[in-house]
Structures are given as C-alpha cells and as structure tokens.
Amino acid sequence: MNNNQLAKKEQAIHSPLPPMQKGNVAIGTFAFLILAFVSYLVSGIEMVILLSFGLVFGFALFHARFGFTSAYRRFVAVGNGEALRAHMLMLAVAITLFAPILHFGIGFFEADPQGFVSPVGTSVIVGSFLFGIGMQLGNGCASGTLYSIGGGRSSMILVLISFIIGSVIGAWHFEFWTESMPNMAPISLAEDTGLGYFGAWLLQMGIFGGIILLTFYVRKKRRPPSVAVLPSTTGWKRIIRGAWPIWVAAVVLAVFNALTLMVRGQPWGITGAFALWGSQIAQLIGIDVTQWGYWQGENAQQLEQSVFHDSTSVMNFGVMTGAFIAAAAGGMFSFAKRIPLNIALASIVGGLLMGYGARLAFGCNIGAYFGGIASFSVHGWVWMIFGMLGTYVALFIRPIFGIKNPSKDDKFC
C-alpha cells in the first residue's frame, strides 16, 4: 500500500474537521501574548514559562479529549478501560521522570522540587468521594472544566463558578476535616516505607500493569462499546488541528508535569487557584477569610497578592487559552448561549461538590490523583479508589437530572 493509499485510508477512519477558525486562533494567540506580558511584569520569566506549560496542557487535553471524568464513567458503567489505560501510561511516564527529580532535587530557578504528599484519612476519603460524584454531575473534572470552557462549552462556566464557591466553603471547613477528624500523616511510598525511589517505582509500575490487565479482563467479560473516533485530519497538520491519539496526550501531560515540578518546585495543580479566587472575592464583599485555618501560614500572603503571583492561577489561564486555540485550530470552537435547566442544575451541584471535595482531598484529579501518585503518595491511590466509588454512586444520580449514562447497547460510549 503506497503513501497515498495510506493517507486515504486514515482519512476514511476519521471524520473531516471543519475549516480552521483563523480569527479565533489570532484572538487566542493575542490573549496568550497579553497574559505572558503581564506574567513577566508581575513575576518574571519563570511565570511565563509556566503559562506556556499551561498552554501545552490545554492544547493536549482538548486535542485528545483527554478525560478523567469520562474515563472513570466508561469503565464503571460499561467496562471500557481505554482511557484508564492511558492514565496508567501517563502515570508510568510521570513516576519515571519524577523519581530522579525528587531524589536528586533537580530544579530550575533555584526550585527545590517537592512532590504532592498529603495526609491519608477522613478528609481525602470524603473529599475524593464527593469529587467523584460531582465530576459526573458536572460532566467534567478540574482539568475538564478548564479545557471545556476554552473549547466553548457554556455549561462549564456554571461548573467553574460553583466550583469556586465550593472551594471557598471547603477552605472554610478545611481545619475541621484535617484537624478534628481522624487522619494519618502523609505517606510516601519512596521515603516512608524503606523502599526508596527505585523500589517504589517498581511497586507502582506493577500496580499500573495490574490495572491494565484488569481493564482487558473486564473488557473481555463485559464487551463494552468502543470510544467514538474524534474528527481529525492527516499528516503534520494533525499536530496543530487534531485530533491526537490519547496515548500521545498521556505522554505529553506526564512530561510537562515533570517540567512543571522542576520549574516551580511542585507538580501541576488546578483547584488551589479556585479557592484563592473565591476567597479574594469573599474578602471584597466583607467576609474575613483570614481567620480560617486554611489561610494561615504560607497561604496567608496569597490573599494580598495579584493572581499573577500565583503559578497555579497563571497555569489555569494557560490551560483555557491553549484549549481555545486548539478548538479554533480544529474549527471546533462553538459557544451555545442556551443551557437546558437540567444541565444547569447538575452543573451547579457538580461544581459545588467538586470544589468542596477538592479542598478536603488536598486536590483534584490533577493535584491529588495525577500529582499524588506521580509523587509516590499513598493519598493519590486513596483518591483514585474513592473517586471511582463516587463515580459509581453518581451513575444512580445522573438520571435524576436527565443525564444519560453509557449503556452496553450503545454503538459508542
């Protein structure tokens, strides 16, 4: 088969993309340049680099439609583990890169890399369970909310607003869940078990392999529908216009999370910025959030600073901008003005649960699940288990809001 025949075969597999929205690409590029300029003025070149990483995250998430919410839902509802296998690839690449970075302290801009290793106990169990329910009602997790807004999904604006409100309430109650309820100290598989980074790497690689084998076993037993193929183009244009294979996005997310760890000294996170934005707004309307335990110590100075001093906020801006440019490049950006009432209600409830849950669980699907496991933290695995259980419960709640669950009789899921 010659090259022309291969190209025609590939094109037949994928639906063609609409024309590139060049005007929106220009707008997105201009917005990125403005954000980069402000980031540089306020915080310097390091923040511009992190903004650029956020742009790459948004681009990869949109072009692969890399989901955490949909991955959990498809696996629990019908047994399709394709996206969950991509998670395991992402995590395998991430721990392979994180291990030497954390062990040898490899960082740029005098950063001292520290992983996300958080306490294990009531707060992470309750928080991740609530988050699992919330992301299924809102039809998007933390990263999904940002890249879907960038892609023009209007209902996700309601999710983001309620996510921020839930984050503020979670910050208000943070001290109760972390100090008054039973919790253990943080546990690093690498540093607190005697395994060391190599031993912890072997252990987690074994777990990833076991989960992958489990997904194939479940697929054989349940025979789930396949994931719908995304509209795409061919050749080098696919890099800019999409769609990307999900495994490509998995590797890109892992590599750039490792780079984030080296540049800012912490892995990629999202929801801490939501608590900051909401708490700053709460202060403007007269609520004294400085008395809350969450805003004591190192967190206190964030309240008085511009959000452009906060690397998580800046990276969030990058994610939304990157997704917007990716959507426009693929001719896919579309903003619906009308949101059905049932979707609006589900979005609000889902966002509130995610915001509250993320504060309790020391992060979301990115900071706690991705960043936690990549950092060899036990709390990341606890987050995964209870996030999955929350997803299972949510499958019974979604129909109340008129939201359809995947079915084994579907052609695609």
Secondary structure, 3 states (H helix, E strand, C coil): CCHHHHHHHHHHHCCECCCCCHHHHHHHHHHHHHHHHHHHHHHCHHHHHHHHHHHHHHHHHHHHCCCCHHHHHHHHHHCCCHHHHHHHHHHHHHHHHHHHHHHHCCCCCCCCCCCCCCCEEHHHHHHHHHHHHHHHHHCCCHHHHHHHHHCCCCHHHHHHHHHHHHHHHHHHHHHHHHHHCCEECCCECCCCCCCHHHHHHHHHHHHHHHHHHHHHHHHHHHCCCECCCCCECCCCHHHHHCCCCHHHHHHHHHHHHHHHHHHHCCCCCCHHHHHHHHHHHHHHCCCCHHHCHHHCHHHHHHHHCCHHHCHHHHHHHHHHHHHHHHHHHCCCCCCCCCCCHHHHHHHHHHHHHHHHHHHHCCCCHHHHHHHHHHCCEHHHHHHHHHHHHHHHHHHHHHHHHCCCCCCCCCCEC
